Amino acid sequence: SVMDYVEHTMSVGTDAMAASYVECQIGEEDNAQIVWGVGIDTSIVTSSLKAIISAINRSER
């Protein structure tokens, strides 16, 4: 589950890049792993999804 989410733009204008950061809990509560992920894209929705995928990938390491 997503425990924390933060986003911001990295520049100004219509082609501005958005950065999204997520903190996720992977697994059951008593055996949970806390991981974070970052996503960057011109779309805030896509950057958010990339951040979640990044967190999931980190949990597999």
ChimeraX commands (.cxc) that place a marker at each C-alpha (Angstrom):
marker #1 position 0.00,0.00,0.00 radius 0.5
marker #1 position 1.08,3.59,-0.58 radius 0.5
marker #1 position 1.96,5.19,2.75 radius 0.5
marker #1 position 3.16,8.60,1.53 radius 0.5
marker #1 position 3.02,10.51,-1.77 radius 0.5
marker #1 position 4.68,13.77,-2.78 radius 0.5
marker #1 position 4.88,15.45,-6.17 radius 0.5
marker #1 position 6.34,18.59,-7.65 radius 0.5
marker #1 position 7.20,20.09,-11.01 radius 0.5
marker #1 position 10.82,20.33,-12.04 radius 0.5
marker #1 position 10.42,23.35,-14.34 radius 0.5
marker #1 position 7.83,25.80,-15.65 radius 0.5
marker #1 position 5.82,25.58,-18.85 radius 0.5
marker #1 position 3.62,23.19,-20.79 radius 0.5
marker #1 position 6.44,20.67,-21.22 radius 0.5
marker #1 position 7.44,20.75,-17.54 radius 0.5
marker #1 position 8.58,17.49,-16.00 radius 0.5
marker #1 position 6.79,16.23,-12.90 radius 0.5
marker #1 position 8.54,14.22,-10.18 radius 0.5
marker #1 position 6.54,11.90,-7.95 radius 0.5
marker #1 position 7.81,10.17,-4.82 radius 0.5
marker #1 position 6.04,7.31,-3.04 radius 0.5
marker #1 position 6.69,5.35,0.12 radius 0.5
marker #1 position 5.09,1.90,-0.01 radius 0.5
marker #1 position 4.56,-0.97,2.37 radius 0.5
marker #1 position 5.03,-4.30,0.57 radius 0.5
marker #1 position 3.78,-7.48,2.25 radius 0.5
marker #1 position 1.83,-8.33,5.38 radius 0.5
marker #1 position 2.09,-5.94,8.33 radius 0.5
marker #1 position 4.12,-8.28,10.55 radius 0.5
marker #1 position 6.57,-9.01,7.71 radius 0.5
marker #1 position 6.30,-5.75,5.74 radius 0.5
marker #1 position 9.05,-4.15,3.73 radius 0.5
marker #1 position 9.06,-0.35,3.42 radius 0.5
marker #1 position 10.40,0.89,0.08 radius 0.5
marker #1 position 10.32,4.15,-1.83 radius 0.5
marker #1 position 10.17,4.95,-5.52 radius 0.5
marker #1 position 10.55,7.94,-7.80 radius 0.5
marker #1 position 8.97,8.61,-11.18 radius 0.5
marker #1 position 9.58,11.46,-13.63 radius 0.5
marker #1 position 7.45,12.31,-16.66 radius 0.5
marker #1 position 5.63,15.21,-18.31 radius 0.5
marker #1 position 2.36,13.68,-17.08 radius 0.5
marker #1 position 1.76,13.70,-13.32 radius 0.5
marker #1 position -0.32,10.52,-13.65 radius 0.5
marker #1 position 2.47,8.73,-15.52 radius 0.5
marker #1 position 5.13,9.96,-13.10 radius 0.5
marker #1 position 3.03,8.64,-10.20 radius 0.5
marker #1 position 2.67,5.22,-11.82 radius 0.5
marker #1 position 6.40,5.15,-12.57 radius 0.5
marker #1 position 7.09,5.91,-8.90 radius 0.5
marker #1 position 4.92,3.00,-7.78 radius 0.5
marker #1 position 6.60,0.65,-10.26 radius 0.5
marker #1 position 9.98,1.88,-9.04 radius 0.5
marker #1 position 9.02,1.05,-5.44 radius 0.5
marker #1 position 7.83,-2.43,-6.43 radius 0.5
marker #1 position 11.07,-3.04,-8.33 radius 0.5
marker #1 position 13.07,-2.00,-5.25 radius 0.5
marker #1 position 11.18,-4.52,-3.14 radius 0.5
marker #1 position 12.41,-7.30,-5.44 radius 0.5
marker #1 position 16.09,-6.52,-4.78 radius 0.5
marker link #1:1,2 radius 0.2
marker link #1:2,3 radius 0.2
marker link #1:3,4 radius 0.2
marker link #1:4,5 radius 0.2
marker link #1:5,6 radius 0.2
marker link #1:6,7 radius 0.2
marker link #1:7,8 radius 0.2
marker link #1:8,9 radius 0.2
marker link #1:9,10 radius 0.2
marker link #1:10,11 radius 0.2
marker link #1:11,12 radius 0.2
marker link #1:12,13 radius 0.2
marker link #1:13,14 radius 0.2
marker link #1:14,15 radius 0.2
marker link #1:15,16 radius 0.2
marker link #1:16,17 radius 0.2
marker link #1:17,18 radius 0.2
marker link #1:18,19 radius 0.2
marker link #1:19,20 radius 0.2
marker link #1:20,21 radius 0.2
marker link #1:21,22 radius 0.2
marker link #1:22,23 radius 0.2
marker link #1:23,24 radius 0.2
marker link #1:24,25 radius 0.2
marker link #1:25,26 radius 0.2
marker link #1:26,27 radius 0.2
marker link #1:27,28 radius 0.2
marker link #1:28,29 radius 0.2
marker link #1:29,30 radius 0.2
marker link #1:30,31 radius 0.2
marker link #1:31,32 radius 0.2
marker link #1:32,33 radius 0.2
marker link #1:33,34 radius 0.2
marker link #1:34,35 radius 0.2
marker link #1:35,36 radius 0.2
marker link #1:36,37 radius 0.2
marker link #1:37,38 radius 0.2
marker link #1:38,39 radius 0.2
marker link #1:39,40 radius 0.2
marker link #1:40,41 radius 0.2
marker link #1:41,42 radius 0.2
marker link #1:42,43 radius 0.2
marker link #1:43,44 radius 0.2
marker link #1:44,45 radius 0.2
marker link #1:45,46 radius 0.2
marker link #1:46,47 radius 0.2
marker link #1:47,48 radius 0.2
marker link #1:48,49 radius 0.2
marker link #1:49,50 radius 0.2
marker link #1:50,51 radius 0.2
marker link #1:51,52 radius 0.2
marker link #1:52,53 radius 0.2
marker link #1:53,54 radius 0.2
marker link #1:54,55 radius 0.2
marker link #1:55,56 radius 0.2
marker link #1:56,57 radius 0.2
marker link #1:57,58 radius 0.2
marker link #1:58,59 radius 0.2
marker link #1:59,60 radius 0.2
marker link #1:60,61 radius 0.2
view
